[in-house]
């Protein structure tokens, strides 16, 4: 570990992978509001380095790009991470941390000088809540479909739930409703419902179209939806990208346009809102509502207050 007093200059090109020392693939991912997130990925070790220290928020198109990079890396496999890895920017030892998210605590390796953090494919998706643990029921479903269960992180074959025997990653499958909720967002806005309908794909049990944003089982044959590999997402990503690129950003309103539209409309005044709330509170004297005379009393009191 280098501990020199001078601050090393950050590399302007793709850094070397902390695991295998081979050059990583540098690319940008689209975030919200037109921002770009600098990312480096090693296709040999299936690890991702983010220069951003805080949690990275990607747009749907950013997730499409990242998932396709993950798909291309599945052919090489991956080995377990070494016990000690160095920051690709400053060469200091990365420190293990467990970040708390709304989905639980997840491991990551962070630079002590806050140059960024390193994660495996599986841990990155788990931290965003886009995967769920592989269960015995999932294995049974894959067996019925005559598909080979595999590790989501490295693509290696597996025998049962637990950890991958090749890369030591936890065995998980993609949570399709949560993934689609992350995919169908562009310009910080959720795409219209008809866009989600175009991303539907056929059920492996009966062939009926599956609505991906909230479906864990087919509504027709109740066949479970199990997606053990990012390679299974190719048709979904193609349709999602088409819908995402067609989405246009919402045009900003000119300054003062809202006030101009409200001018001359008595319903937009504060006094009108006060009266509406008063009569909504009074109701019509039925169960749960106040007597109707209360509303008239509030109206009379308001007139007296503003008149005198």
C-alpha positions in Angstrom: 0.0 0.0 0.0 1.3 3.4 -0.9 1.3 5.9 2.0 3.3 8.8 0.5 2.5 12.3 1.7 1.9 13.8 -1.7 -1.5 13.5 -3.2 -1.2 11.3 -6.4 -2.8 12.7 -9.5 -5.9 10.9 -10.7 -5.6 9.1 -14.0 -7.2 10.7 -16.9 -7.8 7.4 -18.7 -9.5 4.1 -17.7 -7.8 2.8 -14.6 -6.5 -0.6 -14.0 -8.8 -3.1 -12.3 -8.0 -3.5 -8.6 -8.6 -7.3 -8.9 -6.7 -8.3 -12.1 -4.7 -5.1 -13.0 -6.0 -5.2 -16.6 -7.5 -1.9 -18.0 -11.1 -1.3 -17.2 -13.7 -0.1 -19.6 -14.5 3.5 -19.1 -17.9 4.9 -20.1 -20.6 7.3 -18.9 -24.1 6.5 -17.7 -27.0 8.8 -18.0 -28.4 10.1 -14.7 -31.3 12.3 -14.0 -31.6 15.9 -15.2 -29.0 15.4 -18.0 -26.1 14.5 -15.7 -23.5 11.8 -16.6 -22.0 9.3 -14.2 -18.4 8.3 -14.9 -18.1 4.5 -14.6 -15.4 1.9 -15.1 -16.2 -1.8 -15.5 -13.9 -4.8 -15.6 -15.4 -7.5 -17.9 -13.0 -10.1 -16.5 -13.8 -9.7 -12.8 -17.3 -8.4 -13.1 -16.7 -5.4 -10.8 -17.8 -1.8 -11.3 -16.0 1.4 -10.1 -18.0 4.6 -9.6 -16.1 7.9 -9.2 -19.2 9.2 -7.4 -18.9 8.5 -3.7 -22.5 8.8 -2.8 -25.3 6.5 -4.1 -25.6 6.7 -7.8 -29.0 7.4 -9.3 -29.3 6.4 -12.9 -32.0 7.1 -15.4 -33.7 4.2 -17.3 -31.4 4.7 -20.2 -28.4 4.6 -17.8 -29.6 1.2 -16.5 -30.1 -0.1 -20.1 -26.5 0.8 -20.9 -25.1 -0.7 -17.7 -27.1 -4.0 -18.0 -25.9 -4.4 -21.5 -22.3 -4.0 -20.3 -23.0 -6.7 -17.7 -24.4 -9.0 -20.4 -21.2 -8.7 -22.5 -19.1 -9.6 -19.4 -21.0 -12.8 -18.6 -19.0 -14.9 -21.1 -15.7 -14.4 -19.2 -16.7 -15.6 -15.7 -15.3 -14.1 -12.5 -13.2 -15.2 -9.5 -13.7 -14.3 -5.8 -12.4 -10.9 -4.9 -9.0 -10.7 -3.2 -8.9 -10.0 0.5 -7.2 -6.6 -0.1 -7.7 -4.3 -3.1 -6.3 -0.9 -3.9 -8.1 2.2 -5.1 -7.6 2.5 -8.9 -7.1 6.3 -8.5 -4.7 6.7 -5.5 -3.6 3.1 -4.9 -4.6 3.2 -1.2 -6.2 0.2 0.2 -10.0 0.1 -0.2 -11.9 -0.2 3.1 -14.9 -2.5 3.4 -18.1 -0.8 4.4 -21.8 -1.9 4.8 -24.1 0.8 3.4 -27.6 1.0 4.8 -30.3 1.4 2.3 -34.1 0.9 2.4 -33.5 -2.6 1.2 -31.0 -3.5 3.9 -27.2 -3.4 4.4 -24.9 -4.2 1.5 -21.2 -4.5 1.2 -19.0 -2.1 -0.8 -15.3 -1.2 -1.0 -14.6 2.6 -0.7 -11.6 4.7 -1.2 -10.4 6.3 2.1 -9.8 9.6 0.1 -13.3 9.4 -1.3 -12.3 8.9 -4.9 -15.1 6.4 -5.4 -16.3 2.9 -4.5 -16.1 -0.6 -6.0 -18.9 -3.2 -6.2 -19.6 -6.6 -7.9 -22.5 -6.9 -10.3 -24.7 -8.7 -7.8 -24.0 -6.3 -4.9 -24.7 -3.3 -7.0 -28.1 -4.6 -8.1 -28.9 -5.8 -4.6 -28.1 -2.3 -3.1 -30.7 -0.8 -5.5 -33.2 -3.5 -4.6 -33.3 -5.0 -8.1 -32.8 -8.6 -7.1 -34.2 -11.1 -4.6 -32.7 -14.3 -3.1 -32.9 -17.5 -5.2 -35.3 -19.9 -3.6 -36.0 -23.7 -3.9 -39.3 -22.7 -5.7 -37.3 -20.7 -8.2 -35.0 -23.8 -8.9 -38.1 -25.9 -9.4 -39.5 -23.4 -11.9 -36.3 -23.3 -13.8 -36.2 -27.1 -13.9 -39.8 -27.2 -15.3 -38.7 -24.7 -18.0 -35.6 -26.9 -18.7 -33.3 -24.0 -18.0 -29.9 -24.2 -16.2 -29.7 -22.1 -13.0 -26.7 -19.8 -13.0 -25.0 -17.2 -10.9 -26.2 -13.7 -11.6 -22.7 -12.3 -11.0 -20.5 -14.6 -13.0 -22.9 -16.7 -15.1 -21.5 -20.0 -13.6 -23.8 -23.0 -13.2 -25.2 -23.6 -9.7 -26.8 -26.5 -7.8 -28.8 -24.9 -5.1 -29.4 -21.7 -3.0 -26.5 -20.2 -1.1 -23.3 -18.9 -2.6 -21.7 -19.3 -6.0 -18.9 -21.9 -6.0 -17.0 -19.8 -8.6 -17.2 -16.2 -7.4 -18.6 -16.6 -3.8 -21.4 -14.2 -4.7 -24.8 -14.6 -3.0 -27.3 -16.4 -5.3 -30.1 -14.1 -6.4 -32.5 -13.6 -9.3 -33.7 -10.4 -10.8 -36.8 -8.8 -9.2 -38.6 -7.8 -12.4 -41.2 -5.4 -11.0 -38.5 -3.4 -9.2 -36.2 -3.5 -12.2 -38.9 -2.2 -14.5 -39.7 0.6 -12.0 -36.0 1.6 -12.3 -35.9 1.2 -16.1 -39.1 3.1 -17.1 -37.8 6.5 -15.9 -36.4 9.2 -18.1 -35.8 12.9 -17.4 -36.7 12.2 -13.7 -40.3 11.2 -14.8 -42.0 7.9 -15.0 -42.9 6.9 -18.6 -46.6 6.7 -19.4 -48.4 3.4 -18.8 -48.7 2.6 -22.5 -44.9 2.5 -22.6 -44.8 -0.2 -19.9 -47.3 -2.2 -21.9 -45.0 -2.2 -24.9 -42.2 -3.8 -22.8 -44.3 -6.9 -22.0 -42.8 -10.3 -22.9 -44.4 -13.7 -23.2 -45.0 -16.0 -20.2 -42.8 -19.2 -20.4 -45.7 -21.2 -19.2 -48.6 -20.3 -21.5 -47.2 -17.5 -23.8 -49.6 -14.8 -22.6 -48.0 -11.3 -22.4 -46.7 -10.4 -18.9 -47.0 -6.8 -17.6 -43.5 -6.4 -16.2 -44.0 -3.6 -13.6 -46.0 -5.6 -11.1 -46.0 -9.2 -12.2 -44.4 -12.0 -10.2 -46.7 -14.7 -11.7 -48.6 -15.0 -14.9 -52.2 -13.8 -14.4 -53.5 -16.6 -16.8 -51.6 -19.8 -15.8 -49.9 -18.6 -12.5 -46.5 -19.6 -13.8 -43.8 -17.9 -11.7 -41.5 -15.3 -13.3 -37.9 -16.3 -12.7 -35.0 -14.3 -14.3 -31.7 -15.8 -13.1 -29.4 -13.9 -15.6 -29.0 -10.5 -17.1 -28.8 -12.3 -20.5 -32.5 -13.1 -20.2 -33.2 -9.3 -20.3 -32.1 -8.7 -23.9 -35.6 -8.4 -25.5 -36.8 -6.4 -22.5 -33.9 -3.9 -22.8 -34.5 -3.5 -26.6 -38.1 -2.6 -26.1 -37.3 -0.4 -23.0 -34.6 1.5 -24.9 -37.0 2.3 -27.7 -39.6 3.7 -25.3 -37.0 5.6 -23.3 -35.4 7.3 -26.4 -38.8 8.4 -27.6 -39.6 10.1 -24.3 -39.1 13.9 -24.5 -38.3 16.1 -21.5 -41.1 18.1 -20.0 -40.8 21.7 -21.3 -40.2 24.3 -18.6 -42.8 26.9 -18.2 -41.8 30.6 -18.8 -41.5 32.6 -15.6 -44.8 33.9 -14.4 -46.9 31.8 -16.8 -48.8 30.1 -13.9 -49.7 33.5 -12.4 -50.8 34.8 -15.8 -53.1 31.8 -16.3 -54.6 32.3 -12.8 -55.3 36.0 -13.3 -59.0 36.8 -13.5 -60.0 33.4 -12.1 -61.8 33.9 -8.7 -61.3 30.2 -7.9 -57.5 30.9 -7.7 -57.8 33.4 -4.8 -57.0 32.5 -1.2 -60.5 33.7 0.0 -62.1 31.3 -2.5 -60.0 28.4 -1.2 -61.0 29.4 2.4 -64.7 29.2 1.6 -64.4 25.9 -0.2 -62.5 24.4 2.7 -65.1 25.8 5.1 -68.1 24.2 3.3 -66.1 20.9 2.8 -65.7 20.9 6.6 -69.3 21.6 7.2 -70.6 19.0 4.8 -74.3 18.5 4.3 -75.2 17.7 7.9 -75.1 13.9 7.3 -73.1 11.3 9.3 -69.6 12.5 9.9 -70.3 16.1 8.7 -71.0 19.2 10.7 -74.4 21.0 10.5 -74.8 23.1 7.4 -75.3 26.3 9.4 -71.7 26.1 10.5 -70.6 26.8 7.0 -72.9 29.8 6.8 -71.6 31.0 10.1 -68.0 30.8 8.9 -69.0 32.8 5.8 -70.7 35.5 7.9 -67.8 35.7 10.2 -65.3 36.1 7.3 -67.5 38.9 5.7 -67.7 40.7 9.0 -63.9 40.4 9.6 -63.0 41.8 6.1 -65.7 44.5 6.1 -65.0 46.0 9.5 
